[in-house]
Amino acid sequence: MSSQVLIPNTESAILARILQADEQELTLDAARYWLSVKIPASDQDRVDELSAKARAGSLTEAETQELDNYLHIDFLLSTMHAKARRLLPMESTLSPQ
């Protein structure tokens, strides 16, 4: 399974560097938007399926890469959720996870 370390110049790694840059703070509206962004249920089902196969030790190489991609995106979303929560501490406690 993935170590969740982003490879230097994959699309998700590049996007992570852009989103993690602290040069510009989120606006309140942008923070609210990021707190609303969730992985679609069908994708979560696929993550669950791939994770079960990983635990069973039966992932193919392509499935391992697919799961890594999902984990990278989850990392990015988690990063943006954390930034938004710092800006909107009261609102973020009301948002479903």
C-alpha positions in Angstrom: 0.0 0.0 0.0 1.0 3.6 -0.4 3.3 5.5 1.9 1.2 8.6 0.9 4.4 10.5 -0.2 3.8 12.4 -3.4 6.1 11.7 -6.3 7.7 15.1 -7.2 6.0 16.0 -10.5 2.8 14.0 -10.7 -0.3 16.1 -11.3 -1.4 15.6 -7.7 2.1 16.6 -6.3 2.1 19.8 -8.4 -1.4 20.6 -7.3 -0.5 19.9 -3.7 2.4 22.4 -3.8 0.1 25.0 -5.3 -2.7 24.4 -2.7 -0.2 24.3 0.2 1.4 27.6 -0.6 0.8 30.0 2.2 1.3 33.1 0.0 -2.4 33.8 -0.3 -4.9 33.1 2.4 -8.3 31.6 1.6 -11.3 33.9 1.4 -14.2 33.0 3.7 -16.2 31.9 0.6 -13.4 29.7 -0.7 -12.9 28.2 2.8 -16.6 27.3 2.9 -16.4 25.8 -0.6 -13.4 23.6 0.4 -15.2 22.4 3.4 -18.1 21.3 1.1 -15.8 19.3 -1.2 -16.0 15.6 -0.6 -15.1 12.5 -2.6 -18.1 11.1 -4.4 -19.7 8.0 -3.0 -18.9 5.9 -6.1 -15.2 6.9 -5.7 -15.3 6.1 -2.0 -16.7 2.7 -2.8 -13.8 2.1 -5.2 -11.3 3.2 -2.5 -13.0 0.7 -0.1 -12.8 -2.1 -2.7 -9.1 -1.4 -3.5 -8.2 -1.1 0.2 -9.8 -4.5 0.9 -7.8 -6.0 -1.9 -4.7 -4.3 -0.5 -5.3 -5.8 2.9 -5.7 -9.2 1.2 -2.5 -8.7 -0.7 -4.2 -9.1 -4.1 -3.8 -5.7 -5.7 -2.4 -5.6 -9.2 0.2 -3.0 -10.1 -2.4 -0.9 -11.9 -4.7 -1.1 -8.8 -1.9 -0.1 -6.5 -1.3 3.0 -8.7 -5.0 3.7 -8.7 -5.2 3.5 -4.9 -2.2 5.7 -4.6 -3.9 8.3 -6.8 -7.0 8.2 -4.5 -4.8 8.5 -1.4 -3.0 11.5 -2.9 -6.2 13.3 -3.7 -7.5 12.5 -0.1 -4.3 14.1 1.2 -4.9 17.2 -0.9 -8.6 17.4 0.3 -7.5 16.9 3.9 -5.0 19.7 3.5 -7.6 22.1 2.1 -10.1 21.1 4.8 -7.5 21.9 7.5 -6.8 25.3 6.0 -10.5 26.0 5.8 -11.1 24.9 9.4 -8.4 27.3 10.6 -10.2 30.1 8.9 -13.7 29.0 9.9 -13.3 27.3 13.2 -16.9 27.6 14.3 -18.4 26.6 10.9 -16.1 23.7 10.4 -17.4 22.0 13.6 -20.9 22.1 12.1 -19.8 20.5 8.8 -20.2 16.7 8.4 -16.9 14.9 7.8 
